[in-house]
Amino acid sequence: MEIAKTYRPEEVEKKWYDYWKSNGYFKADAKSSKPKYSIVIPPPNVTGVLHMGHMLNNTIQDVLIRRARMSGYEALWVPGTDHASIATEAKVVNLLREQGLSKKDVGREKFLEHAFEWKEKYGGIILKQLERLGASCDWDRTRFTMEEKLSEAVVDSFIHLYREGLIYRGVRMVNWDPAGKTALSDEEVIPKDSMLKLYYLDYPLSDGSGVVTIATSRPETIMADVAICVNPEDERYKHLHGKTARIPLIDREIPIIPDDYVSVEFGTGCLKVTPAHDKNDYELGIKHGLEIIDILNDDGSLNEKAQIYVGEDRFVARKKIVVELEEKGFLQKTEEYASQLNLSERTSAVVEPRLSMQWFVDMKGFMDKNPEVLGSVMNEEIRLVPSKFKNTYRHWIENIKDWCISRQLWWGQRIPAWYDENGDFVVAKTAEEALEAFKAEGKDPKPETLRQDEDVVDTWFSSWLWPISVFDGFEDPNNPDIQAFYPTTTLVTAPDIIFFWVARMIMAGYEFRNEKPFHNVYFTGLVRDKQGRKMSKSLGNSPDLLGLMDQYGTDGVRMGILLAAPAGNDLLFDESKVEQGRNFCNKIWNALRLVKGWEIDEAEEEVLEDDRLAGEWFDARLDATITELEEKFKDFRLSEGLMTLYKLIWDDFCSNYLEMVKPAYGKGISQETLKATVARFTRLMALLHPYMPFISEEIYQQLHDGKVEIPLIVYPCPAAEGKKAPLTDKFIEVITQLRSFRNQKGLSPKESLDIAILCSEDTHAAEYQRAKGLMTKLANIGEMRFVEEKAASGNAFLIGTDQLFILHTVEVDAEEEADRIRKELEYLRGFLVSVDKKLGNEKFVANAKPDLVDRERQKKADAETKIRNLEDSLQALNV
């Protein structure tokens, strides 16, 4: 295979993705005898396009699924999309509006036809973008939350919960989205810190004896006032108990009532009571038997009950009312105060509290029936990563509120409730079953009078079933797929939907299968820009991801975002990280070209001693990294794992090992050394593949001239082999210090350097002697000798607990050298404090493994030796 001079990702990526996909490497077989590993995708909205959150989340899922596939698991990643009721309906409504039509014009049936047409045309965009990302999903299993089987599962689960007494219908104060014209659950309301205006309004007392002043942030709701409330202990207003006042502008009389709910300190100590438009006022109204006056339409405009400014939007009405209040002398003053605005998670509209007949899940009843929902997380049967989210989860469960699940939309699963001409209802799957249910209650409605509930269920009420319904676990609870792949292994999601989705999936798992839905939940952080701002279209700080992949290659982008992505912590996206990913691709591509450019020296049958030493040293480094990677994958420390691998490949393999075994100019390499190098390169690409699948597959194939039995995607994940090196990393430290010295002094690599080494232990000298050939090759050493006391050279460096002296006549800047030593001393002293703290912890010493305690003690001894040597060196400089 001919190797291009530069790595061209645009050619490589499509080639290998199409190859993997067409040859079925993404598919999983439930009947396989392999152990199972499964992930279900957090279904992106059909309205969506790839953004940074998707990029991070799906890259992590792909890393996990590829690693599992290579580790001998039957690995399944189920893709799919969510119908996104509010967002999709808004798209279709806008589409109709462009045609001069409305929902009412076309009717429900035609509207749904338009919605499905829209979904077919645009709904697959994000899935194609995930393919570009390298997502190795089993695409034949792609599911959609509104497809027939999944919709049927939603209806069946609704009926089940209703019959269990866990779903009820009633008038409650709900969150109302005037833009979406639908109710929202509490979790769909996003509080936003804002500066609001407080308006001080004078309400005339009915007896003409004065006014009572009320502070409100919502003057447009005064027409819905039904009382004024004061604290019974507030001396300022005791004389007003039992009196009445008149509402400004509309002159309606309302009572003044005492209740200790009112804060004496806030505002004026007087509260206007508006039960239809405030949750707390509603409770106050119930307690005192007050009238309820709803002055808002579904879209947030004022209705006839408002009497004034009818038809005006609430915020337009506010401005006009404030002007009129001021003109007529009712507005005393205004002031700003810090508070929160509640915004719709889907439309960003300001949410209105509103009394409405809705359907609810009795969440407390649900938790009483399913205590495992909390217990499984707290006892880590379901493991949350990072574990700090256990407390967040527990707080929500312990303070849970009923879940409003009805939405005033057409796009979604319609609520299976049926009403007769009297407004009585039954819950049933079909009209025929509804008639039977009415008859069982002694009623006999005519079929033509039956009407189904107009509302649909909350989108989350379908996606909470996702881990079960994607495997058709409702239709056939014991089918091979769900038996094999449920519970799923790992869920990867963002912490901002821990209540929307994660907790509810756990609820559904225990209610409908008496089993958890997943073993692990890995929480990613939120992606922010370099200034720490959340990425959004409105701020214009979200990069064009497809453009980034065009510019840097998909592997470069994957690496860039993963390097900055510790579990559960927000990550600051910086394009320089992506550039680092591209540079890494170029580095290993150049390593490929180097290795493939070597000629075999047929006369060189045996491996040279230095090549053997280099290989054994690198094998030990590789072995240690494999062990470290396994631990990091177990702990979901994927970012750290990638950085560990990056250093192994860039430093140990490319910069050191390949230079050690590289034949001299015009010379050949032994066949055995080349064979061993290709094998090591192959193992590195196998380790790298989950993170950077495209370039690793290409290099693997090129290394073997395309003559491979299996592609890298299903190559066995390298395992540690317990190899020990005859050399420690001391000789690498010598090479590093010599290279650094040359760079600092501007010396040519061709100029050899004489060195002296003061060994802290006699056995170290033999090791340096064995490695002299390798050190000479990489750092051009002239003479190397061993001394028993410090050499007459200011160019001194620590190599572990040994001391290296570079015997060179370049004049040393004493101040500069002293500064370097002081910085190293500062670091080592801080390090020593941390080790002492750990060893001083009785629990650590008593409970940790003995070898771990011994390692800490050795760290302490080495640090103390280094500090003594550095202090001596500093004293010798006499500065």
N, C-alpha and C positions, 0 to 999 in steps of 0.2 A: 504494500500500500504506500502510495506517495504521500509524503508529509508536507503540508503547506508550511511556508516560512513563518506565518503568523496564524494564531488561532482565530478562526472565523465562526463565531457562535451561530450566526444566521444560517449557515449551511449545516452545521452539526445538529442543532436542536430539533428542527422539523424531521430530519432524517431518522433520528433515534426515537423520537416520540411516536412517529408513525409506525416504526418497526415494532416497538414494544406493544403498542395498542393492537396492531393488526395480527400479531402473533399470540395474542391472548395472555400476555404476562401480567395484566392487571386483574384478570379474572380469578375468582375464588370458588372452590368446590366444597359444598357443605359435607359431601361424603368422603372427603379426603381423610386419611388416617393421621395427618399432621395435627399438632396442637393448633388451636384457633386463636387468631388475633383480629379484632374487628374495631373499626371506627365508623361512626355515622357522622356525616358532615353537618355542621350547623347550617341548615339550608338557607342560602342567601335569597333575598327577595327577588322575584321574577323581574322587578323593576330595576334591579341593581346592575352596576358595572363595577369592575374591579377597583377597590380602593386599598389604602395601606393596611386597614384592619384585616381585610380578606387576604391580602398578600402575606401578612405575618401568620395569621391563623392557619391558612391552608399550606403554607410552607412547612410549618411545624407538623401538621398532620401527615404531610408527604414524607418528611424525615422519619417519623415514627413508623409509618406503614412500610416504607422501603427497608428500613432496618429490620423490622419483624419478618418481612418476606425473605430477606437474606439470612435470617437467623433460624430458618427452618419452620416457620409458622405458615399455616394457610391463612394468608393475610387478606382481609377484605376491608375496603374503604368504600362505603355506600354514598354516592352523590345524590343531589336532589335540590329542589327549589321550594320556596315557601310562597303561597299565593298572596300574602301581604295585603289583607283586605283594604285597609284605609289608603295605602299608597297606590295600589293598582286601580282601585275604584276612581281615585282622583285623576289618574292618567286617562282612563277611559271616558270619564265625564268631560275632561278637557278636549279629548279627541272628538266627541260628539258635538261639543260647543263650537268647534271649528267648522263643523258641518251644519251649524245652525239648529242643532237638536239638543234635547235635554233627556234626562232619565225618564221623566213622565211621558215625553213624546213617544219614545220607543217601547216602553213597558219592560217589565222584569225579564221576560224570556229573551227578547231581542237584545236587551242590554247585556245579558250573560253571553249571548252569542258574540257580541262585539268584544267582550272581555276575553273570551277564549281565543278569538282571532288575534287580539293584541298579544296575548301570552305566546301564541305559536310564532308570531313574528319577532317579538323582542325578548321573550322569556329565556331563550337559550344563550343570549350574548355572554353572560357572566360565566357559564359553563365552558364555552369556547375559550374564554380568557384564562380559565383555570387550566385548561390543557396547555396553553402557552406557558404557564407557570411551571409545567411539568407534573401536575397532579396525577398520580397513578391510581385514579379511581376505577372501580369496575363499572364502566359507563353503561353496560347492558342492564344494570340494576338501577338506573336513574329513576328517582321517584319525584312526585309532585303532590303537595299537600291537598290539592283540589281534584286529584284523579279519583275515579269512581270508588276503588277499593278503600282508599284512605279516607274519603268523605264518608263512606258507609261506616268506617270504624269510629269516626267522630260522632255520628248520629247514634250509633249503638252505645257508645260510652256515655253520652248525654242521658239516654233512656235509663241505662243501668244506674247512674248516680241519682237520677230523679227518684227511681223506685227504692233506692237505698235511703232516701230522705236527705241526701246531700246536695240537691239542687232545689232551689225554691224561687218563686216569682213574687215580687213585691215592690211597693213604692219606697224608694230610698233616695237619700241625697247622694248623687253621683258626680263624677267629674265629666263635664260636658265640653266636647270639642266643637266650637261653632264653625270651624272651617270644614272639618270632616262630617259635621252634623251627626255625631254619634257619641255614645257614652264611652268612657275609658276606665280601665282599672287603675288603682292607685299607683301601680308600678309603671304605668304609661305616662305619668305626670312627672315632668322634670322641673325641679325648683331652680330658679335662676336669681342670684343676688342682684338686686336693683335698687336704685334710688327712686322712691315714690313720693308723690305729693300728698300731704295731709291738708284737707280743707276744713276749716273751722266754720260751721254753719249755725246760725241762730234760728231756733225753733220757737215761735211765739207761744207763750202760755195762753191757754184758752180763756182764762179769766182776765186777761189783759194786764196781769201784774208784772210782766217782764218777759224775759226769754231764757231758754236753756240752750247752752252752746254744746254742740257735738262735733267731734273730730272724725272725719271719714276720708278714706282714700277713694271711695266710689260714689261720688255725688249723683251719678246717673241711676242709682238704685233707690234714691229717697222716696220715689213714688211707690215702692214696694214695702216701705216701713209700716209696721203694725204696732210698734210700741217704742218707748224710750226706757232704758233700764239703767238704774243706779245702784251702787253698793249700799245695802241697808245701814252700814256703819259709817257711811260718809256724811259727816256733819254738814257739809255744804248743801246737801240735797234732801235732808230728812223732811223739810217742810213741803217738798214736792210730792211725797208719797200719796198716791191716790188722785193726784191732779191729772190734767190732760194738756197736751200741746198740739199745735197745728203744723202740718208738714208744709214747708215753704213751697211756693209756686202752685201747689194743687189744693192747699188749704183743707186737707182732710184731718180730722181729729183723731189722735191716738193717745192711749193711756201712758202714764209714767209709772213703772213698776220697780220694786226693789228685788235684787237678787245678788248673792255674794259672788256670782260668776264674774261680775264686772270688776276690773282692776281700778283701784283708786288712782294709781300713778299714771296710767296710760292716757294720753290725750287730755280730755277735760274731766274724765271720770264718768262721763255719760256715754252710753252705747245706744245707737239706733239699732233696733231689732228688725231684721229682714229675713224671715225664715226661709223664703223661697230661694235665696241667693247666698247663703252662708251656712256651712255645716254646723257650726256652733250655735248660730242663731236658730237653726232648725230645732236643735235639742232644747233650746230655751223656749221656743214657741210651743213645743209639745208639752213641756213642763207646766206652762202657764195657760195652755189652751188658746193660743193666739191664732188669728186668721193667717192663711198663707196666700200671698198675692204674687204670682209669677208674671213679671213684666217683659220677659225676653222670648223671642222666637228662636227656632232651632239654629238660625244662622247668626245669632247674637244681636239682632236688631230689636228695637222696642215694639211691643205689641199694643193692642188697644187698651189694655189694663193700665198702661203707663199714663194714659190721658194726654200727655204732651210728647212732642217729637216722635210720634208714632211712625215706624218704618225706618227711622234713622239707626245706623250702626251704633253700638253701645259707646264706642270711643268718640265718634263724631258727636253723639248726643251729650257726652260728658263735657266736651268743650263748650257747646252751646248752653248747657245748663249752668256751667260755672259763670259764663258771661252774664246770663239772666239773673243768677243769684246775686252777683256783684251789683248789677244795675239796680236791683230792687232792695238792696241793703241787707240781704241775708248772709252774705259772705263776709266774715269778720277778718280772716287772714288765711294765708297758706304757708306751709313750711315743708321742707324736704326731710325724709327720714329713710334709713336703710331698712329694707325688707326683702321679701322674695316674691317673684312672679311665678306662677305655676304655668308651665308651657306644655303643650301636647308633644309627646315624644315623636309623633309621626308628622304633624303639620306645623309645629312650632307656634300654633295659635295660643293665645292666652286662654286658659281653661276656666270655665264658669262652673261653680257649684250649682247643681240643679236637681230639683226633685223630679224623679222619673220612675215609671214602672219598668223594671228590668229583671233579668234573670241573674241569679247569684249562686255560687258554690259556697256552701257552709264550710268554711275552712277549719274552724275549730272542731266541728263535728268530724271532719275528714281526718284531722290529726289525732283525735281521740280514737278513731277506728284504726289508724295506721301509725302507731308510735314509732315504727321503724324509720319513718321519714326523717325524724330527728336523730334517733338512736344510731342508725347505720353510719351517719356522718360523724357523730361524736365519738363512736368507738372505732372509727376508721375502717369499717367494713367497706365504706366508700371513701377513698382517700382524696382529699382536696390538696392540690399543690399550687401555691404555697399553703401551708396549714393555717396561716393567719386568717384565712377566709372561713374557718370553722366558726369563729366567734360571730362573724357577720351573718352567716347562715343561721346560727342558733338564735340570734337576736330577732331575725325576721320571723322564724317559726314561732318563737315564744310571744311575739307581738302581732300575730297574724290577723288580718282583716278579711272579711268575706270578699270573694272575687267576683266582680261584675263581669259576666261573660257574654252578655248580649250586645250586639252592635247594630246600629240603625243603618245598615248597608245592604246591598244586594249581592256583592261579590264575596262569597264565603259559603260555609255549610249552613243551610237554613235550619232554624230551631224546630225540632220535631214536636211542636205543640199545635193542637187543633182546637178551634173555638166554635161553639154553636151560636145560634141567633141570640142567645141570652148573655153571651160573653163568658160562659163557663168553658173550661178547657180540660183536655186530657193530653198526656204525652204519649205519642205512639209513632211508629216508623212510617206508616202509610195512612191514607184517608180511610181505607177499609178497616185497618186495625183500630183507628180512632173511633169509628162507628161502633165497633165491638166493645171498646172500652167505655163509651158513653152508655151503651145498653147495660153493661155490667153495673153501672151506677144507677140504673133505673130510668135513664133518659133515652129518648128516641128521636134525635134530630134528623131532619131530612138531609140526605147526602149533598144536595145542591147548596145547603146553607152552611156547610162546613167551610172554614177558611183556615189556612195554615198561618202561623206566626210570621210576620213580615221580616223579622230580624234574623241576622246570622250570628253565629258564635264568634267570639274573639279568636283572632288568628292563633294566639298562643294555646287556645283550647284544642287546636289541631296539632300544633307542633309539640305539645307536651306528650303526645302519643308516638312521636317520631321513632324512637328506638324499637318500639314494638311494631308499629304499622309498616315500616319499610320492609319488614320481614313477613308481612301479612299475618301477623300474630293474632289479630282479632278474627279474621276470616277462618284461619286454620291454626289454632293455638299450639299444635304439636308438629307443625311441618318441619322438614329437615333443616331449612335455613335458620329458623329461630332456635331450634334445638342446638344447632352448631354455633351460632354467632351471638346469642343473647345469654347472659348480659354481655354488652360490648366491653371492650378492654379499656379504652381511654376516650374521654370526651375532651376536645380542645375548644375552649371558648373564652370570651372576654368576661371579666368580673362584673361588668355593668348589666349582664343579663342573668346573674345568679338567681334572682327572684323570678324574673319573667319566665325563664326556661329551665334552668338547672334544677331548682327545687321542685318545680312542677313535674318534670320528667321523673324525678325520684318518687313523687306522689303517685304518678300514674303507674310506675313500675310495681309498687307495692299493692296498689288497689286492683290492678287488672291482671298481674301475674304473680303476685305475692313474692316478688323478687326485685332486687336492685336492677337498674337499667345499665349500669356501668361500674367498673372497678375503680377507675381513676378519673379525676377531673383536673385537667391542667389549665390553669388560668393564665392567659397571656396578659401583658400590660396594654395600655392604650398607647398608640403611636403619636408622638408629639414632635414638633419641629425643634430646631436648635434653641429657640427661645422658650421652650417649654409649653408652647400653645398647642392645644388639641388641633389636629389637622381637620380642616373643613373646606368646602368649596367657597363659603362666604369669605373666609380669610385669605383665600387664594394661596394657601401654603401647602396644599396637597399636590405632590408631583404627579406627572403623567407617567403611570407605571409602565404602560406599553412602550412609551418613549424611552424610559430608563432601560428597559430590556433590549430595545433596539440599539441603544448607545453602549451599554456595558455588558450585554449578554445576560440571559436569565440566571445562570449560575452566579454571576457577579452580584446581581440584585438579591438573590436568595442569601448569599453569604453576607452581604452588607446589612441586611435587615436582621439576620440571625445573630450576628456578632453583637448587636445592640439590644438583644431581647432576653433579659433575665426573666424567669417565670414570675408572673404576678406584679412586676414592677413596670411602670411606664417607661417607654424607651424614647430616647431623643434621636430622631432620624437625621442623619447627616449624609449627604451625597458622597462625602469623602470615604465613607465606609463601603459604599458600592464601588467606588473607584478602587479601593483596596481589594475588593472581590475580583474585579477585572484584572488587576495586576497579578493577583495570585494565579488566575487562570493562565496568564501569559508566562508566569514563572514555571509552572509545571509543564506547559506546552514546550518551553525551551528545554526543560529537562528531558522530555520525550525525544526531541530532535537530537539532543546530545547523545543519548543512549543509542538511538537508532543509527547514528552516524559512526559508531565505533565499528572498526574492522576486527575480525577474529584473527589472532596470531596462531596459526596452526602449530607452530613449533612450541608454543607455550601451553603445554598440556596440563601442568599443575597450577593451582592457585598460588600466587606469591604470598609470602608470609604477611606482608603489610595489607594485602587485599583481604586475607583471611581475618586478620585482626579487625580491620575496618568493618567487615561483614558481621563478625560476632558482636562487636560493639553496637552496630546499628540494630541488629536483631534484638539485643537486650533492650535498647531504647524503644523499639517497636513493641516488644512484649509488654513493657511497662505502660506504654500508652494505651494498648488494647485493654489492659486491666483497668486503667483509669477511665477509659471511655465507657466500659461496661457499668462502672459505678455511677458515672454521670448520667447515663441513660436511665438507670434505675431511679435516680433522684430527679429526673427530668431537667437536669442542668445542661440543656442542649447547647446553649451559647458557650458555656465553658468548655464543653466537649469539642466544639468546632475550633475554638482558639487553641486548645491543646493539640489537635490534629494539624492545624495550620502551622504551628511552630515546629512540629515534628517533620512535616514535609518541607517547609521553607528552609529551616535552619539545619536540622540534623541530616535530612536526606539530600536536598539540593545543594546547600552551601558547604556541607562537610563530607558526607559519605561519597557522593558522586565525584567530588574533587579528589578524594582519597584513592578511588579505584580508577580514575580517568587515566588512560594510557598517555605517555609522553607524546609530544607532537611527532607524527610520522610513524608511531609505533602501534601495534595491535594490542588487543586485550585477550586474556585467556578465555576459552569457551566456557569454562565453569564459572568464572567471575561474571561474565556477561549473563549467563543463564540465571545465576543467583540474583543479579541486579534486577533483571526482568521480573523475577518472582517477587522480590521485595517491592518493586514499583507496583506490581499487580495487587499485592496485599494493601498497599497504601490507597490505591484507587477504590478497592472494595470498601475500605473504611470510610473513604470520602463520599462514596456514591449516594448515600441517603441525603447528604447535605447538598451536593453539587452533581446531580445525576448525569447531565449531558456531557460535560468535559471528561468525567471519569470513565464513562462508557466508551467515548471516542478514544481516549488514551489507551485503555485496556485493549480495545480491538486493534489499535495501531501497534501496540507492543507485540502482539501475537500475529501480526499481518492478516488479521481478520479470520484466522484459522482457530476458532475457539469452539468448544463443545456447547457451551451455554453462554449467553450474554451476561454482563455484569449485574443486571437487575435481579437475577436469581442466583448469583454466585454466592457460595457459602460465606457468611460473615467470618472474617478471620478471628481465631481464638488464640488466647495466650498459650504459649508452649513451655513456659517456665524456663526460658533461656537466661543464662547468666553470662555476663561479659568478662573476659580476662582483663579488661581495662575499665576503669571508672571514667567519669567525665573530666578528670583533672587535665588530661592532655588537650581536651577541647577548650578548657579555660585558658591554658597557656596560649593556644592558637588565637583565641579571641583577644587576649591582652596584647599579643604581638601585632595583630592586625590593627587594633585600636591605636597602639603606640605609633605605628607607621603613619596612620591617617593624621594623628595629632601633629606629628613632626614633619609631615610632608615627605616621607622617605619612600623610595621606590621599592616595590615588592621584589625587585631583582637584587636589592642590597641585602645580604645576609646579616643576621643579628646574632651575636654571641649572648648566651644567657648563663646565669648561675641560679641554682635552686637550693634553698635551705629547707630540708624536709623535717617535718614535725615528728615523723616516724620513719624508722630505717627502711621499712618495707616499701615505702613510696618510691624510692630511687629506682628500684628494679622496674617498676611500672613505667616510669618516665623513659627509662632506657629502651624498653620494648616498644614504646610509642614514638621513639625519636624519628623513625623513618616517616611516619605519618605527619608528625609535627613539622618536619623539614619540608615535606612536600607541600603542605598547606600554608606554612608561615616562614619558610626559608631560614631555618636555623643554621648558624655556622657551628661554633663550638658550644657544647652543653656540658657544664661541669656542676659538681655538687659541692657545697660548702657547709662548714659547721658553724659559721658565724656570718653575720651580715656582710655582704660584699660592698666594696667601695663604689657604690652607685646610688644616685638619688632616684633612679627609675625602678622603684620597688612596687610590687603588686602582690596581693594575697591570692593564692590558689588553694581554696579551702582553708586549711590551717598551715599550709606550706607558704613559703615566700619566694617569689620570682624576682630576679634582678636582671634587668636588661643592661648589658655591658656596652653602652654606646656613648660616644663622646659628645653627643648633643647636650648643650648646657641646659640644666634643669632650672626652671623658674621655681624657686623655693616657695614663694608665696602661693603660686598656682597649685603646686604639689601639696602644700599644707592645707589649702582650701579643699582639695579633693579628699584628703585623708579625713579632715574634720566632718565632711558630709557623710563619708562612709561610717565613721564612728557614731555619728548621730543616728544613722539608720540602725546600726548593730545594737546600740544601747536600747533603742526603742524595741527592737526585736527581742532582746534579752528580757526586758520588762514583761513582755507578753508571754514568753515561755515560763518565766518565774511565776507569773500569775496563774498559769495553767497548772504547773506542778504544785503550787501552793493550794490548789483547790482539792480538798480531801475527797470530794465525791468523784472527781475525775480520776485521781490516783487509785481509788478503791474500785471503781467500776470499769475503767477503760481496760482494753486488752493489754497484757504485759508488754508485748512488743511495741505498742503505741506509746506507752509510758517510757520505755527504754529509748525510743527515737527522740522523744522530747528531751530526755536527759542528755542524749548525745548532742542535740541541737544546742543545749545550754553550754556544754563543755566546749564545743566548737566555737560558739560565739565569744566565750570568755577568752579563748586562745587568740582569736582574730583581734579582739579588742586590745589585748596586751601587745601583740605585734604592731598594730597600728599606732598605739601610744608610744612605743619605742621609736617607730619610724618618724613620728611627729617631733619627738624630742631630739632626734638626730639632726633634723633640719634646722634646729636652733632658730626658729622664727617666732 
